[in-house]
Amino acid sequence: MNSKVLAISVLIDGMLMMVQVGYYYTIHLPLYNQQIRPEPDFVDTAYRTVDMLAGTQAYLLTGRTIILSQLDAVLAMYQADSNLQWVHPFEFPYQQLHRLPTNQPYAFFIAPDDHATRQNLQRVFGDRLLRAAPSPYNIPIDKQYELYLVGIGSS
């Protein structure tokens, strides 16, 4: 085989590889992430809780199906210093939130389409309720639970 044919062959192979990588990361992977998560990703809340300030009491406020053993497994695997508790929004004691101890931080994970729960928390905490950054993991924004924080001394 002469060197021109080899060079052209290598060039074509390289271009095909770049097209495949481009397709994988720009078209396939985003679509795949949408398809595997028909509901917001509750396991992501456990991973995000692991990175919180030690002693943070986190609440996952949702009426969607949650598999608690998966949440517990992530928290145990990383030996989290924070606690994540699942509560249905209709059962959460909003009227008692002002009685929470002010010596620990709180985190609230809310489904992206749950405006009522967000309004209830806003009514209790006002401008002390801070929206945190989206998940650092590769999860579509509409499949993430929104995270709201209340710091020490802010209850």
Buried (B, 14 or more C-beta within 10 A) or exposed (E): EEEEEEEEEEEEEEEEEEEEEEEEEEEEEEEEBEEEBEEBBBBBBBBBBBEBEEEBBBBBBBEEEBEEEEBEEBBEEBEBEBBBEBBEBEEBEBEEBEEBEBEBBBBBBBBEEBEEBBEBBEEBBEEEBEEBEBBEEEBBEEBBBBBBBBBBEBB
